[in-house]
Amino acid sequence: MTMKEKVFKRVFLVVIDSFGVGAEPDWAEYGDDPSLNTALHVIDDRPAPSFLWSRGLGYLLKEEPIKQPSVVAKLQELSKGKDSTTGHWEIAGLVMTTPFPTYPHGFPPEVMEEFERRIGTKTLGNFPASGTEIIKQLGEEHMRTGYPIVYTSADSVFQIAAHEDVIPVEDLYRMCEIARELLTGDHAVARVIARPFAGKPGEFYRTPRRRDFSLPPLGHTILDELVEKGIPVVAVGKIHDLFAGRGISQSVHTENDAEGIKALQELSKTFQQRGLVFANLVDSDMIYGHRRNVEGYYQNIMMIDEGLSLLYDNLTNEDLLIVTADHGNDPTFPKHTDHTREYVPFIACSPSFTEGSFLGTLRGYVHIAQTVIEALGVESARKWGRTLLKEDV
């Protein structure tokens, strides 16, 4: 690269949840397929998202020229897994070499019996399922009995669904806290997730008051490092939940991706300290990827793209914008409705950049962690990876 090394005042790190760019070499270990490519199949032959495309997404997907000054790479995950927790933790510098436990046959009796004892009621379900399908299947029985619905997926998750008129949301959150306290040791799942829903039989729908109760990171991250050094970290969306609040100075809760984009734009005007703004845009995964809604996914990406363009217009030469993903969730894949094991894009841009550069395919999301630390000029005894803004990549 010909770009000079530079220290920035602010870094905006935006994760478009599940926006993978092609199957990783170990796809078979995860029940996936070599043809997977979330971003490529979502965009297909539709008009491309102009901001991301010109900044390097077009090169990653179709080898079109990088038209705007950006640093671009394709990153392969080192961690074992294909979920938001392992993806985000690795982006923040923590590699999980041992996968979180999963439960393809449901949770064992010793877990469920103790959970039911602690919450004082029986449960329904206890098998892997789509969240929208299980409330169709068990929602009416749940309303009749008052028993919460427990289910899991291919990810390391213990999910509890409850109708808001049957189990108030605060009570549902308390059940999740009990499950989080219980699920330790061999059963330390990555996330316990509250899944409130509403409506009547045949017309159930999930409400936006989902909440994740994550396992705290099992090691040091750049979020810890920054906060320890007095540099603020502002979390937007579910970042706070994914890191169990650790290494976070301020959190901005959002109901959807439109609110997330709006929050980023507002922070670009109001957050004037040296620091990191770390955002997750979850709808592409939660609402469209898992439900295999290609058109919805595409429209959401176009909305995000327009929002990122407006965000970029608010940035100065002292700012760096990094756009990436945490895994894939190809909505065209018919074999399952789970996440897909994919490379993720790395697109970094700043008004101070003068050239476009492609760094190739690199092993490790951890390079993002090192890039953020060095971009903010932080001296650290730890080495997470290599910065992607220097000649020596």
N, C-alpha and C positions, 0 to 999 in steps of 0.2 A: 504494500500500500504506500501511496505517496502522502497520505494524510499525516500531518504533524500530530504528535501526541498532545492531548488537550485535557485540561481539567474543567469540568462543568459545574455549574452551581446547582442545577436540578436535573434529575433523571426521572422520566416518566416511563415506567415499565408496564406494558399492557399485555395481558394474556387473553387472547381470544380462545376461550375454552373449547378444546377438541379440534381446532383448526389445523389438523395434521397435513403433511405434504408428501405422503407415500409410505408404503409398508417398510418397516425395518427388517433387517436380515433374519431376525429371530421370530418372525410373524407366526410360524407354525407352533411355537411353544404356547401361544396365546389363542389358538383356535381361529386364527385369522387367515388372510389370503394375500399373495404377492401383488394382486391387482389393486389393493386398497389405496385410495388417495382422496381424503376428505375434501380438501380445497379444490382439487382438479374436478372432481365429480360434482361438487356443488355448483361451481361456476359453469362447467361444461361449455356449451357454445353460446351462453348468454353474454350480454355486455359485461366486461370485466370491471371489478371495483377499481376505479381509476387511480386513487391515491396509492393503495397497496401495490397495485400492478406496476405502476411506474417506478415504485421504490424497490422493486426486486421480486415481488411475488410472481410476476410474469416470467422472470428468468427461471425461478425455481420450478414452475409448472410447465412452461413451454419454451424455455431458453430464449425468450424475447429479451431485447436489450434492457439494461437498467437505465432508464431514461432520466431519473432524478438522482442527485448525489446521495448515496446510501451505502452502507456496509451490509452485505447479505451473506448468509450461510444457511446450510441445512444441518440440523443437529440431531444426533442419535442419542437416545436415552441410555444411561449406564445402569440406572436403577432397575430392579426387578418389579415389573408391574406396568399397568397402563391406565392409571387412575389419576385424579386431580391431586391427591395428597402426595404421592411419590413424584409426580411431575413438578408441582410447585416447590416441594422441598428441594428437589435437585436444582431447579432454577435459582433457589436461594443458597445453593452450595452443599446440600446434604444428600449424599448418594446412599440409597437403601439397597444393600447387596442381598439382604434376606427379605423375601416378599412378605407382605402382611398376610395373615390367615384369611382364607376364603371358605365359604360354606355352600358348596354346590348341592348338598343334600339337606340343607337347613342346619340350625344350631342344635348342638347335642342336648340331651335331657338335663345335664348338670347346669347348663347355662339357662335354659328356659324355665326350669323348675325354680331356680333361685330368683330369676327375674320376676316371675309371677308371684313368688312369695313376698318379694320386696315391694311390688306395686299393689299387692292385695287383690289381684284379679287374674282370671285366665286370659289367654291371648288366642288370636286366630292366625292362621297362615303358617308361618315358619317354613318358607321355601323360597327359592329364587323366583323372581317375577318382575315383570314390567310394572312400574308404579301405577300407571293409568289402568292397566288390566286388572291388577289385584283389587283395586277399589270397585271395579265393575263386578268382579267375582265375589268379593266378600263384604262389600260396603253395606248391603242390606242386612246381612246377619250381624255386622258390627253395630248397626243402629238398633237392632232388636235386642242384642245382648249387652251392649256397652263394652265389649271386649276390644282392646286395641289390636290392630293388625300388624304383625311382625313379618318382615320379609327381607331378603337380601338380593344380591345380583352377582355377576362375575367379579365385581369389585369387593374389597374388604369393607363391607358396610353392614350395619345393623339398623334397619329402617323401621320406623314406627309410624303407621298411618292412622289417623283418627278424624272423624267428622267433628267440625268445630262446635256443632250443637250438641254433640254427645260427650265429648271430652274437650273442655276448654283448652285453648292453645297453651296457656301457662301450665296446666296440668300435664299436657303432652310434653312440654319442655322438661318438666320435672321427671317424668318417666324416662326421658332421654338421659338426663343427668344420672339417674339410678343405673341405667344400662352402661353409661360411660364409666361409672365407678366400679361396676361389676366386671366389665370386659378388659381384663388386664392379663399379664403373663402370656400363656399360650393362646389366649383368646383376645389379645389386644388388637382389635380391629382398628383400621385407620379412622373410620368415622361412624358415629351414631347420628342418624339423620331424622329429624322430625318432619313428617309429611302430612300436614293438615289438609283436609279437603272439605268441600261443602256441596250443596245441591241435594237432589232427591234421587231415588233409585232410577237408573237409566240415564240420569243427567248429572252424575257426580263430576266434579272438577276440582283440581288441586288449587289451593289458594297460595298467594305469594309469601305466606309466613313460614315457609320452610326455614329450618335452622340446622346447621351442622355443629356437632360436638366432636371435635377432632382430638386425636391423640396429640399431646404436645410433641414438637419435633424431638427426635431421639439423638440430637447432636446440635452443635453450634451452627448457626446460619449467618448470612450477611446481615439479616435483620437484627439479630442479637448484637453483632459487631457494630453496626451503625448506631444503635440506641445507646450501647455502652460508651461510645465516643461522643455522645451528645448530639448526634446528627439525626433529625427526625425522620421517621418512616410513617407515611400516611397510607393507610390501607383503604382501598375502594372495593365494594362488593364483598365477595366471600373470602377475601384474603385473611381477614381477622379470624374467621372460623377455621380456615385451613391450617393456621399456625397457632390455634388455641389462644390467640391474643398475645403471643410472645413475640418480642421484638417489634411491637407496634406502638407508635406514639399517639396516633389519632386514627379513628375509624370513621368511614362514611358508609352508612348502610344504604343499599339500593334495592329497589323492588324488581328491576329489570335492566336490560342492557341500555335502553334509552336513558334511564336515570344514571347509569354508570358513565356513559359518554358525557352527559350534561355535567356530572360531578367533576370529571376530568377537565372539562373546559373551564368550569368555575375555578378549580384549583390552579389552573394555569394563570389565572388573573390574581387570585388571592393568596396563594401559598408562595411567598417570596423568600423563604429561607433556603439555605443550602440543604438539600435532602433528597429523599426518594419518595416518589408517589407510585405505589404498586397497586395495580388494578386487575381484577378478573371480570371478564364479561361472559356470563355463564349461560345465557339463553341459547346460544348456538348448540351447546351440548344438551342441556337439561330439557329444553322445550322442543328442539328440532332434531338433533342428532339421535337421541334415544327413541324418538317417535318416528324416525325414518321419514321426516318431512323435508324433502329436498328443496321445494320451493320456499318454504318458510325459512330454512337455513340460508338460502341465497338472499332473500330479502333482508334478513337480519345482518348478513355480511355487508350488503350495500349500505344499510343504515350506519353500521359501524365505520365503514370506509369514509362516508361523508363526514361523520363526526370526528374521525381522526384527522381528516384534512383541515377541518375548522380548528381543532386543537393545535395542529402544527402551525397554523397561521398566528397563533398567540405566542409562539415560542421565539426566543432570541438566540443569538450565537452562544449564550451561556447555558443552553438547554440541550438535552439529548432525549430523543424518543426512541424506545425499543419496543418492537411488536413481536410477539412470539405466541406459542401455544403450549399446552401441557401434555397432550396425547392426541389421538384421533378419535373420530366417531363418524365413520363414513355412512351417510344416510342412504346410500345406494346399495349397501351390503345386505343381502337377504338372509345370511346364515344365522345371525343373532342381532340383538338390539343393544349390545354392550359397546364399550369403548373399543377402539382398534389401535393396535400397536404400530405407531407411525413416527417418522421423523417430524420435527417441528421446524417452522421457519424462524430465522433470526433476521430481522430487518431493523437496522439502526440508522437514524437520520437526524440531522441538525442543520439549522440555517448556516452554521459555520462550515459545513462540508462543501467541498468543491468537486468531488469525483464520486463515481459509482465503482464498487469493487465487490467481486464474488470470491469468498474465501474457500469454497468447496464444501464437502461434507465432513463434519467434525464429530468425534465421539464425545458426548457429554453436554447436557444442559448446563453443567456447572460453569462453563465458560461465560455464561451470562452473569453469574455471581461475580466472577473476577472482573468482568468488564464494568459492572456497576461500581464495584469498590474502587477500581482505579479511575473510572470516569469522575468520581466524586473526590478524587485526590486523597483517599484514606490510606494511611500506612497500616498494614496489618501483618502480624507474624504468621498468619495462616495463608496458605496458597490453595485456592479452590479450583483453579483451572488456569487458563491463559486469557488475557484480554483480547478481545476481537477488534480493537481499535489501534493496533500497533503493527509495525512491519514484520515482527517476528512470529506471526501466527503460522 
